[in-house]
Amino acid sequence: MIEIFLKKKLNASSGKMLLDIKTSIEPGKLVTLYGKSGAGKTSTLRILAGLLKPDFGKITVHGNVLLDSVQKVYLPSQKRKIGFVFQDYALFPNMTIFENLSFALHKKQSKKIINELIEIMEIGDLQNQKPYHLSGGQQQRVAVARALVQKPELLLLDEPLSALDEEMRNKIQKYILQVHREFNLTTILISHDLAEVLKMSDQVLVLDHGKIIQSGNPISIFSTNDRTNPFNITGEIIRLEKLESTTFLTILIGKDIAKIEVSNEENETLVLGDKIIITSPNFKPTIKKIIQGQLHLPS
């Protein structure tokens, strides 16, 4: 179990803010921090990684105390078994990809783990190249692999896919989920992409002004109904055609377009641009509006 309790005064874009987080995370879960910019998500990850010191708090990972302000325990980042993937990849430009991965090894650690990660992330043909020869997606795969070299107890991902196109995002999401499961990781992800959150998360923590305002599984957080269904797709309404008793919704789902018929009663609150979840209980499509106002999210 990962127990997190921390307080830190921050200077946010809206002014001074108190980051006040108290939560626990089960081992093996992939948890997403979600919320508007400046809510304290990245600061939370930096405190977990030992890159930012809180004013007060306690952090334990599987029984190991990383931070205890009362007992004056503060492990530096290099002594925490934590992998961190930054938005800008942070690869060493003067090293080859293999050298970047090797640099992350402990002194007595076998290089076997590097070969395993190269195979999983499909970067074998890139290992002798330097980062500037690689695309953004390739660099991101290397950054994830490097964070995993020391077999961390906790993997932190700070919007790792925000700069990638949709096709590449989908591919790297697959890689991240694969290593998350194969290495039995506990992972904390920051993401603003709703489809990504729904696809990848076991649990979502919604942050607003430094505090967790909602916690739960992604469907219960982002829809008006938390019934479980065998089928869930997110999309955006790009056209409404209203007839006498029915409405046809044209929905953008990734790069594809779908058309769904709903009753005018079901369509009462829907407008162009709404983000929705399409569920299919008993194979009858049902539309659920994603409640953005409730979470105070930007439009």
N, C-alpha and C positions, 0 to 999 in steps of 0.2 A: 504494500500500500504506500502511496505517496501522500504525505500530509503537508499542506502548504498554509502557512499563516504569516502574513507580512503586511507591514505598513511603511509607506514611503511618501514624503511630501514631494510633489513633482510640479514643474512649471509646464502646464499644458497650453495649447493654442488659445484656449478660452480663459486662461488665467491659472492661478494656483489650484492644485488638486491633490487630494489625499488618496493615494492608492491603498486600498484596504481590502485585502483578499484573504478569504478563509475557505478552503475546499479540500477535498480528498479525492484521489484518483486511483481506481483499481488497476492492478498490474495487467499488462497486456491490452489495455484499452487505447484507442486513438481518440483524443479529445481535442475539439476545436475551440479556440478563443475567437469570439465573434463580436462585432460591435463597430461603431463609427470610429474614424480616425481620432486619436487623442484620448481614447478611453482607458489606456494603460496596458494594452495587450503586449506590446514589445517590451515595455519596462518589466512586466511580469516575467517574461522569458529571460531577460538579461539578469534579473535577480536570481532566478533558478540556476542559471549558468555560472553565476559568480562574477559577472561582468559589471554588476551594479549592486551596491550595498544598501539594504533597506535601513530605515531608522529603527525598526523593531520587527522581530518575527522569529519564526522557527520553521525549518524545512527538513523533513526526513524522507529519505528514499529507501524503501524496503528495510526500514529499521536503522539505516545509517544516517546520522545527524550531519547535515551539510551546513546548517546555520542554526544557532540558538543565541539570540542576543542577550538573554538572561544569564546563560552559562558562559558567555563570551566565546562561543565556538563559531569559527568562520573559515570553512575550507576554501582555499583559492581555487579558481576555475580549473587549473591543471590537475588538481587532485579530486575533482568530481567526475564520476563516470557518466558524463553527459556529452552527447553529440549535438552540435548546433549548426544548422544550415541557414546562412544569411541570405538576404534578398540579392546581394551583389556577388554571390558565390565565394568571394574571398580566396580564390586560388592563387598560389604563388606563380607569377608570370614567368620567372626565370627557370622554373622546374618543369620537367615533363609530367605527364599525367601520372605515370608510375611513380615518379619521385614525389609528387604531391601526396600520393597515398602512403608511400613509405615513410614520409616525414611524420605522419600521424601515429606510427607504430611506437609502442613502448620499447625500451632497449632490448629486452629479452623476448619480445613477442615474435612469433613465427610469421613469415611473409605469406603463409598459406591463406590467411584471411583476405589478403589483397587479391589473390587469384580468384577466390570465391566471389568477391564483390565485382571484380571485372567481368566475370561471367554473368552474374545476375543482372548487372546494369548494362550489359552488352556494349562495353567500351574497349574490347580487346584490340580493335584496329586503331584505337586512338592513344594507347598507352605510351607511345614514344613521341607523341606530339606535345607541343606546349599550348597552354590555354588559349592564346590569341588565335590559334588556327581553328578553334572549335566554335560551333554555333552556341547560342544561348542554351538550347535544350541539352546539348552534349555537356556543356560546362555544369549545368545543374545536376546531371546524373553523376558527374565526377564529385561535385560538392556533397551530394547525399552519400556516395560511397566513402568519401574521406571521413565524414561524420560517424560512419559505422565501423571504421577500422578497429577501434579499441573496444568494440562490443559494449556500447554504453547501456546503462540501466534506463536512461531516459533520452529520447531523441526530441529535440526542439526544432521546429520548422517555422521560420518567420516569413510568411507569404512567399514561399520558395518558387511559385509558378506564376507570379503576377505579371511578369514581363513576357510570357510565352504566348504563342497563338493557341487556339483551341485544340487543334490536332496534337500539338506537342504536349500541352497540358494533360490531355487524356492519357498519352503514353507514359508520362512521368508519374501521374497519379497511380497508374498500374504498377510501376516499379516500386513506388513508395509503399503501397499496400502489400506488395510481395515481400519486401524486406521486413516490413513491420511484422508480418506473420511468421516468416521463416526464422527471424532472429528473436521472436517472442518479445518484441519491444513494447515499452510504454511510450506513446508518442503524443506530443502536444503541438498542434498546428495552429497557426494564425492564417485565416483566409477571409476574404470579403466575397468570394465567389460562391453563390448559394448552391449551385449544382455540385460544386466540389465538396462543400460542407455536407450536403445530403448523401453524396456518394461515399465519402470516406469516413465519416464520424460515427463513433459509438455513442458519444456524448458531446453536447454543446454547452459551453459556458458563455453567456451573453454578458459582456461588460459594458457599463455605462458610467462615465465619470469616475472611474477608479474602483467601481464595485460590481460584484456579480449580481445581476438583477433577475436572471433566469438560468436554470440548469435543467437539463433533461435530454432525452433522445431527440434527434433533429426533427422528426415528423411532428412530435408533440410541441416543439418550440415554434415551428414555422407554419403550422396549419391551424385551422379552427376546430379540427377534430382529430383526436389522437388514436382513432381506431387503426389497428394494424391491418394492412392489406398486402396481397401478394404482388402488387404492381404499383410503382410510384415513379412519376416522371415530372421534372420541373420544366417550365416554359414561360414564355411571355406572350401576352395577347397583342397581336399586331393588327387585327381587324375584327369588327363585330358587324354582323348582318342580322338585323332584328326583323322578324316577320310577325304575323298575328299572334301565334302562341308559342313560337320557338325562336331561338337565336343560334346562329352559326358563328362559332369562334374560330378564327384562324390563329394558330399558335406557333410561335417559333421555338423549336426544341433543338438547341445546338445549331447546326447548319440546316436542319430539316424543318419542313412546315407540315403541320397537321391541321385537319379541320374537324371540329367536334360540334355536335348538336346538343344544346341544352335547353331546358324550358326557360321561359321568360322569368319565372319565379326564381330559378337558380341563378339567373343572370343579373338580378336586381342590383347587386353591389359592384359588379365588374365593369371596368373601364379600360380603354386602350392603355397599354403599357403596364398593366398589372402583372406581377409575377405570381404564378399559380403552381399548384401541385395537382397533377392528374392522377387519381387513384382508380382502381378497378375492382371493387368488391363484387363478387359474383359476375365478373366480366362485364359490368355495366359502368362505363366511365363516369367518374364523379369529379367535379372541379372543387378545389379548396383554395381560397385566396390566402396568400401569404401575408400575415399581419405585420406590415412594416411599421405602421404608426405606433403599435404597442411597444416596439423595441426602440423607438426614437432613432430609426436608421435614416441615413441620407437617401434622398430620392435618386 
